[in-house]
Amino acid sequence: MLRSLPLTVRLVSRHTISSRTCGYVFKRYASTGPVGRPSLRAGPTSLLLGLGSGAIVASYFLWPDPSRAAPTKANALLSPTYFTPVEVTETELCTDPNTRLMTLIVPRQSLPASDETMFQPIWSIYIKDDDIQVERPFTPLEGIDSEGRMKFWIKKYERGEVGRWLHSKKAGDKIEIRGPLKTWPWQEAEWDEVIMISGGTGITPFYQLIHRELLSRPSPNTKTRFTLLHSSRRPAELPPLEILEPLVTYSQARPDQLQVSLYVDSSEGPSHPAASSSDLVVGRIGRPAIERAIGVEAPSRWRSFFSKPSKSRPHDRTGGKKVLFLVCGPDPMVAAIAGPFGRNFSQGEVGGALGELGFDRESVWKL
């Protein structure tokens, strides 16, 4: 899942406090009854310190924020600096009832030239929930077409305000977006192989990249090989047919360009129309799965018991190939694969399974 910032107070980069929480706290304090005057016995210095601290706290929460004050422009080109009204043209439920496919269309007068670098993968847009003035990032699956259409795979979470709000929208409704914003800059011929590890809707930025480089081209000429390791809890929660079928079909036709492996925590429940039980691996993505992806044979149980674990150089493990790992999904999964994010959602150190294998920041990126 892509990192996000709340619109109204935008405090995720500071203390991860939403404006609704702040409003609740302020209301709760205001409803506790009258507060007595500060006692002069505490001395003028304490009184001044208290007033000064209150002013600092007030300015922290109430100081104007550029994102919060971003205007809405109906007839201007798409931009990250302001919001643009767009229309919902289609919503479709998926095999997982908590997810749906949604298509938005940008007015023609707001549509930039399609060949602009801003639409090169991987990019996203922010969608604003008008009810509570909060924005969250979402990744268009296939980018944006010449008519201004963008398709999204959106999941509603128990505490996900914008996702639940979007699930209530119907065809013809208007919403506001800003962007595009670059999530990670793809560079042609920079890597011999890109291994993408995703969980849940974390597959969306990777689908955008694969669609641009492989699926949308009659004869892809990229020299980069792509590998996708995707995990969901159950088969029915795997990506919808519109996402999964093109990936599986292409990987079967061109395994030299694309490899796809699907993991589920449990095989229980309804099956998936694009993936039979024989196509699924029951278990979580971990070090053995990564070693198979890079072509390294995992040591046998007896060998690993008698030998000390070695931390060889990534160059040795990849056979001299230049390999990049992209990881996107729930925070616990990202931490297990590549280590947790750093402070303020910075990349942090590489840990988890990739850290054990000796990979570092030069070859690992967390989305």
KOLPA-411860 format. One line per field, with one value per residue (C-alpha): residue number from 1; residue in one letter; x, y, z. Coordinates in Angstrom, 1 decimal. Layout:
<kolzas>
num = c(NUM;...)
residu = c(A;...)
px = c(X;...)
py = c(Y;...)
pz = c(Z;...)
</kolzas>
This chain:
<kolzas>
num = c(1;2;3;4;5;6;7;8;9;10;11;12;13;14;15;16;17;18;19;20;21;22;23;24;25;26;27;28;29;30;31;32;33;34;35;36;37;38;39;40;41;42;43;44;45;46;47;48;49;50;51;52;53;54;55;56;57;58;59;60;61;62;63;64;65;66;67;68;69;70;71;72;73;74;75;76;77;78;79;80;81;82;83;84;85;86;87;88;89;90;91;92;93;94;95;96;97;98;99;100;101;102;103;104;105;106;107;108;109;110;111;112;113;114;115;116;117;118;119;120;121;122;123;124;125;126;127;128;129;130;131;132;133;134;135;136;137;138;139;140;141;142;143;144;145;146;147;148;149;150;151;152;153;154;155;156;157;158;159;160;161;162;163;164;165;166;167;168;169;170;171;172;173;174;175;176;177;178;179;180;181;182;183;184;185;186;187;188;189;190;191;192;193;194;195;196;197;198;199;200;201;202;203;204;205;206;207;208;209;210;211;212;213;214;215;216;217;218;219;220;221;222;223;224;225;226;227;228;229;230;231;232;233;234;235;236;237;238;239;240;241;242;243;244;245;246;247;248;249;250;251;252;253;254;255;256;257;258;259;260;261;262;263;264;265;266;267;268;269;270;271;272;273;274;275;276;277;278;279;280;281;282;283;284;285;286;287;288;289;290;291;292;293;294;295;296;297;298;299;300;301;302;303;304;305;306;307;308;309;310;311;312;313;314;315;316;317;318;319;320;321;322;323;324;325;326;327;328;329;330;331;332;333;334;335;336;337;338;339;340;341;342;343;344;345;346;347;348;349;350;351;352;353;354;355;356;357;358;359;360;361;362;363;364;365;366;367)
residu = c(M;L;R;S;L;P;L;T;V;R;L;V;S;R;H;T;I;S;S;R;T;C;G;Y;V;F;K;R;Y;A;S;T;G;P;V;G;R;P;S;L;R;A;G;P;T;S;L;L;L;G;L;G;S;G;A;I;V;A;S;Y;F;L;W;P;D;P;S;R;A;A;P;T;K;A;N;A;L;L;S;P;T;Y;F;T;P;V;E;V;T;E;T;E;L;C;T;D;P;N;T;R;L;M;T;L;I;V;P;R;Q;S;L;P;A;S;D;E;T;M;F;Q;P;I;W;S;I;Y;I;K;D;D;D;I;Q;V;E;R;P;F;T;P;L;E;G;I;D;S;E;G;R;M;K;F;W;I;K;K;Y;E;R;G;E;V;G;R;W;L;H;S;K;K;A;G;D;K;I;E;I;R;G;P;L;K;T;W;P;W;Q;E;A;E;W;D;E;V;I;M;I;S;G;G;T;G;I;T;P;F;Y;Q;L;I;H;R;E;L;L;S;R;P;S;P;N;T;K;T;R;F;T;L;L;H;S;S;R;R;P;A;E;L;P;P;L;E;I;L;E;P;L;V;T;Y;S;Q;A;R;P;D;Q;L;Q;V;S;L;Y;V;D;S;S;E;G;P;S;H;P;A;A;S;S;S;D;L;V;V;G;R;I;G;R;P;A;I;E;R;A;I;G;V;E;A;P;S;R;W;R;S;F;F;S;K;P;S;K;S;R;P;H;D;R;T;G;G;K;K;V;L;F;L;V;C;G;P;D;P;M;V;A;A;I;A;G;P;F;G;R;N;F;S;Q;G;E;V;G;G;A;L;G;E;L;G;F;D;R;E;S;V;W;K;L)
px = c(0.0;1.3;2.1;-0.5;-0.9;-4.2;-5.3;-6.7;-3.9;-1.4;0.3;1.3;4.8;4.9;2.8;0.3;-2.7;-5.7;-7.7;-10.7;-8.8;-7.5;-11.1;-12.3;-9.6;-10.3;-14.0;-13.5;-11.3;-13.9;-16.7;-15.0;-16.4;-15.1;-11.4;-10.2;-7.9;-4.2;-3.1;-0.8;1.0;2.7;4.5;4.6;7.3;5.1;2.2;4.2;5.6;2.1;0.7;3.7;3.3;-0.4;0.4;3.0;0.5;-2.3;0.0;1.0;-2.5;-4.0;-1.1;-2.2;-1.0;-0.4;-2.2;-5.2;-5.5;-5.2;-7.9;-10.2;-9.8;-12.4;-10.9;-7.2;-4.8;-4.3;-1.7;-0.4;-0.9;-4.7;-7.7;-9.6;-13.2;-13.6;-16.6;-17.1;-18.1;-18.2;-17.9;-17.8;-17.7;-15.0;-14.7;-13.6;-16.7;-14.4;-12.9;-14.2;-13.0;-13.7;-13.2;-12.8;-12.7;-10.9;-12.6;-11.0;-10.0;-8.1;-6.2;-2.5;-0.6;-0.4;3.2;4.3;6.9;4.4;2.5;5.5;5.4;5.1;2.7;-0.5;-3.1;-4.6;-8.4;-10.1;-13.0;-15.1;-17.0;-14.0;-11.5;-8.9;-6.9;-5.3;-3.1;-4.4;-2.5;-4.3;-3.9;-3.3;-2.3;-4.5;-5.9;-6.4;-10.0;-8.9;-10.1;-8.3;-9.2;-8.5;-8.7;-9.9;-10.3;-12.3;-10.6;-12.2;-10.3;-9.8;-12.0;-11.4;-11.7;-15.1;-16.2;-15.3;-17.2;-20.4;-19.9;-21.9;-21.6;-22.2;-20.9;-18.2;-15.0;-11.9;-8.3;-4.9;-1.8;-0.1;2.6;5.6;5.7;8.9;10.7;11.1;14.2;14.4;17.4;18.6;18.0;18.4;15.6;12.9;11.4;8.1;6.7;3.2;0.3;-3.3;-3.9;-0.1;-0.1;-1.5;1.8;3.4;0.5;0.8;4.5;4.0;1.0;3.1;6.2;4.7;0.9;0.1;2.8;2.4;6.1;7.8;11.5;12.5;15.5;14.4;12.8;10.0;9.0;5.9;5.4;1.9;0.2;-3.4;-5.1;-7.5;-8.0;-11.2;-9.1;-6.6;-6.8;-9.8;-10.0;-9.3;-5.9;-4.9;-5.8;-3.6;-0.7;-1.1;-1.7;1.3;3.6;2.6;3.2;6.4;8.1;11.4;9.9;7.4;7.1;4.1;3.8;0.7;0.6;-2.3;-2.3;-5.1;-6.7;-10.1;-13.1;-14.3;-11.8;-10.7;-11.8;-8.2;-6.2;-6.8;-5.6;-2.7;-1.5;-1.4;1.3;-0.1;2.1;3.7;6.4;9.7;13.3;12.8;10.4;12.9;15.8;13.8;12.9;16.6;17.6;19.4;18.9;17.9;20.2;18.8;17.6;20.7;23.1;21.6;21.7;25.5;26.6;26.7;24.5;26.6;25.8;27.2;27.3;24.1;26.2;27.1;23.5;22.1;24.7;26.2;22.8;21.7;18.5;16.0;13.4;10.2;8.0;4.5;1.8;0.7;3.3;3.9;4.6;6.9;8.8;9.1;10.4;12.5;12.5;10.2;10.0;12.1;11.0;8.4;8.0;11.5;13.1;14.9;17.5;16.9;16.0;13.8;14.4;16.2;18.5;19.4;20.3;22.7;20.7;20.9;19.3;20.8;18.7;15.6;12.8;9.7;6.5)
py = c(0.0;3.4;5.9;8.6;11.9;13.3;16.5;18.6;18.6;16.4;15.1;11.6;12.9;14.2;12.3;10.3;12.2;12.9;16.1;14.1;12.9;16.4;17.7;15.0;15.7;19.4;18.9;16.4;18.9;21.6;19.5;18.6;21.6;25.1;25.3;27.4;30.4;29.7;30.3;33.3;31.3;29.4;32.6;34.7;32.6;29.4;31.4;32.7;29.3;27.8;30.5;30.1;26.3;26.8;29.2;26.7;23.8;26.0;27.1;23.5;22.4;25.6;26.9;26.9;23.8;24.0;20.8;21.7;25.0;23.6;25.2;23.4;24.3;23.0;24.1;23.7;20.9;18.2;19.2;18.1;21.6;21.8;19.6;18.8;17.6;14.2;11.9;8.3;6.4;2.8;0.7;-3.0;-5.4;-8.1;-11.6;-10.0;-8.0;-5.5;-4.5;-3.0;-1.7;2.0;4.0;7.8;10.1;13.4;16.3;16.8;20.4;19.1;16.4;17.0;15.5;11.7;11.6;13.8;12.3;12.8;9.7;7.4;4.6;4.5;7.3;7.9;10.5;11.7;11.4;13.7;12.6;15.8;14.7;14.8;16.6;13.8;12.6;9.2;8.1;5.6;4.1;3.9;0.3;1.1;4.7;7.1;6.6;9.2;9.8;10.6;7.3;5.8;2.5;1.7;-1.4;0.0;-1.8;-0.6;-1.1;-0.8;2.4;3.5;6.6;7.3;3.7;3.3;6.7;5.6;2.4;4.5;6.3;5.4;6.2;9.9;11.0;13.7;13.5;15.6;14.5;16.0;14.7;12.9;12.3;10.1;7.1;5.6;6.6;3.7;3.8;1.7;-0.7;0.3;-3.3;-6.8;-8.0;-6.4;-8.6;-7.1;-8.5;-7.4;-8.1;-7.2;-3.9;-3.4;-5.0;-1.9;0.0;-3.1;-3.8;-0.3;-0.9;-4.3;-3.0;-0.1;-2.2;-5.4;-5.8;-2.6;-3.2;-5.6;-6.5;-5.4;-4.7;-4.3;-6.2;-6.3;-9.4;-8.9;-11.3;-10.8;-12.5;-11.7;-12.7;-12.6;-14.2;-16.5;-17.3;-15.1;-12.1;-12.3;-9.4;-9.5;-11.2;-8.0;-7.7;-11.4;-12.9;-10.7;-11.3;-15.1;-15.3;-13.2;-15.1;-18.4;-17.1;-15.2;-16.7;-15.1;-11.7;-12.2;-14.7;-14.7;-16.6;-16.4;-17.1;-17.5;-17.9;-20.4;-22.3;-22.3;-20.6;-20.0;-20.4;-17.6;-17.6;-16.8;-19.1;-22.8;-24.4;-25.9;-22.3;-21.3;-21.7;-22.0;-20.0;-16.6;-15.0;-15.4;-16.1;-19.4;-17.8;-14.9;-17.4;-19.3;-16.0;-15.1;-18.6;-19.5;-23.0;-23.0;-25.3;-28.5;-28.9;-31.0;-28.6;-25.5;-27.3;-28.1;-24.9;-21.4;-18.9;-16.9;-13.4;-13.4;-10.3;-9.7;-9.7;-13.3;-14.4;-12.9;-14.4;-11.0;-9.6;-6.2;-7.0;-4.5;-5.5;-3.5;-4.2;-2.9;-4.1;-4.0;-2.7;-6.1;-7.7;-5.0;-5.3;-9.1;-8.8;-5.7;-4.2;-1.5;2.0;4.6;7.7;9.8;6.9;7.1;4.0;3.0;0.2;-3.0;-5.8;-8.8;-11.6;-9.3;-8.0;-11.6;-12.2;-9.3;-6.8;-3.1;0.2;0.2;-2.8;-2.5;0.1;0.1;1.6)
pz = c(0.0;-0.9;1.8;2.4;4.1;5.6;3.9;6.6;9.1;7.2;10.3;9.2;8.6;12.2;14.7;12.6;14.1;11.9;12.0;13.2;16.1;16.9;16.7;19.0;21.5;21.5;21.9;24.7;26.6;26.0;27.4;30.7;32.4;33.3;34.0;36.8;36.3;36.7;40.2;40.6;43.3;40.5;39.7;36.5;34.9;35.0;33.7;30.8;30.0;30.0;27.7;25.4;25.2;24.4;21.6;20.1;20.3;18.7;15.9;15.3;14.6;13.1;10.9;7.2;5.3;1.5;0.8;3.0;1.3;-2.2;-4.4;-6.9;-10.5;-12.9;-16.2;-15.6;-16.5;-13.9;-11.3;-8.0;-6.6;-6.8;-7.1;-10.3;-10.4;-12.2;-12.8;-11.7;-14.9;-13.6;-10.4;-10.3;-7.4;-7.3;-6.0;-2.7;-1.5;0.2;-3.1;-6.3;-9.7;-10.2;-13.4;-13.4;-16.3;-16.4;-18.4;-21.8;-20.9;-17.9;-19.7;-20.3;-23.3;-22.9;-23.8;-20.9;-18.5;-15.6;-16.8;-17.0;-14.3;-11.4;-10.6;-8.5;-7.8;-4.5;-4.1;-1.6;0.7;0.7;3.8;6.2;4.0;3.9;0.9;0.1;-2.8;-5.4;-8.4;-11.8;-13.0;-16.7;-16.3;-18.2;-21.7;-24.5;-23.3;-19.8;-18.2;-15.2;-13.6;-9.9;-7.7;-4.4;-1.1;1.9;5.3;8.7;9.4;5.8;5.5;1.8;0.7;2.4;1.0;-2.5;-2.2;-1.7;-5.0;-8.1;-11.8;-12.4;-9.0;-9.0;-6.9;-6.7;-7.4;-7.6;-9.3;-10.9;-8.3;-9.0;-6.7;-8.1;-11.4;-13.8;-16.0;-19.1;-19.3;-15.8;-14.4;-15.7;-13.6;-11.4;-8.7;-7.4;-4.1;-3.2;-0.9;-1.3;-3.3;-3.2;-6.6;-8.3;-8.8;-10.2;-12.5;-13.8;-14.6;-16.2;-18.2;-19.6;-20.4;-21.5;-21.7;-23.7;-26.3;-29.3;-29.3;-26.1;-26.7;-23.0;-21.9;-18.3;-17.0;-14.5;-11.7;-9.6;-6.2;-4.9;-1.7;-0.5;2.4;0.5;-3.3;-3.4;-2.2;-5.1;-7.6;-9.8;-13.2;-15.0;-13.3;-12.8;-16.1;-18.3;-16.0;-15.9;-19.7;-20.6;-18.2;-19.7;-23.2;-22.5;-19.4;-20.5;-19.9;-17.0;-14.2;-11.8;-8.5;-6.4;-2.7;-0.3;3.5;3.2;0.3;2.0;0.6;-3.0;-5.8;-8.1;-11.8;-13.0;-10.7;-10.0;-6.8;-8.7;-9.6;-5.9;-3.3;0.3;2.6;2.9;0.8;2.6;2.0;0.2;-2.3;-2.9;-3.4;-6.0;-7.8;-8.2;-9.1;-5.9;-4.6;-1.0;1.2;2.4;6.0;7.0;5.3;6.9;10.3;10.1;8.3;9.5;7.5;5.1;4.0;0.6;-1.7;-3.7;-6.9;-6.2;-5.3;-8.6;-10.8;-11.7;-12.8;-11.7;-9.8;-8.2;-5.6;-5.2;-2.2;-1.6;0.7;4.4;6.8;8.5;5.2;4.0;7.3;7.0;3.4;3.4;7.0;8.3;7.0;8.6;10.4;8.5;6.0;4.8;3.3;6.5;6.5;4.5;6.8;6.8;4.3;1.8;4.5;5.5;1.8;1.8;-0.3;0.5;-0.4;-3.8;-4.8;-2.6;-2.7;-0.5;-1.9)
</kolzas>
